[in-house]
């Protein structure tokens, strides 16, 4: 019985600790967000380049998936 209660307490404490860590991370993101406002243009440029450079991979994947679907019928 004591082992069951110990396991329950340990699980509860781990859960609360994880919520605390998530809260700390959220607070850090909110605090540091104001420092990154001027780098939004750089972020948009990086997202654009990642999207453009991933198009060949998407096209090749689509071709192979299409071939698998056609041969599977």
N, C-alpha and C positions, 0 to 999 in steps of 0.2 A: 504494500500500500504506500509506503514511504517512497519507493522508487517511482511509482506512478506520479505522485505529487511532485517529486523532484523533476521528473521529465516535463510535466506540465508547466512548472515554474520556469524551467530552463527555456522551453519553447516560447513562453510568454515574454520573458526578458529579451530573447533574441529578436522577437517580433518588434518589441518596443524600441530596441536599439536600432533596428533597420529603419523604422519610421523616423527616428531621430537623425540618422545619417542622411536620409532623403530630404528631411527638412533643412539640414545644414547645407546640402548641395543646392537646394532651391534658393536659399538665402544668398549663397555665393553667386549664383547665376543672376539674381535680381540686382545685387550690388554691383557686379562687374559689367552688367549690361550697358550702363551709361558710359562706361569707358570704351565700348566697342561701337558706338553709334557712327563714328566717322569711318569705320572700316566696312560698312555695309556694301559700299560699291565694290570693294575687293571680294567680298563674299559672293555677290551676284556674278561677278566675272568668273570666279572659280566654279560656281554651280553651272554656269553656261558652258565652260570648257569641259567639265566632266560630262555634261549631257551630250555635247557634240562629239566628244571622243568615244563615248560609249555606243554611238549609233552603229558602227560596224559590228560590234559584238552582238547587239540586238538583232541586226539583220541576219547574221550568220546563224544565230540561235533559232530564229524564226524559220529559216530555210530548213534546218535539220529537223525541227519539230514538225514542220509540214511534211517532210519526207517520211517521217515515222508514222504520222497519222495516215498518209496515203497508202503506205505499204501494210499498215495494220488492218485495213479493211479487207 
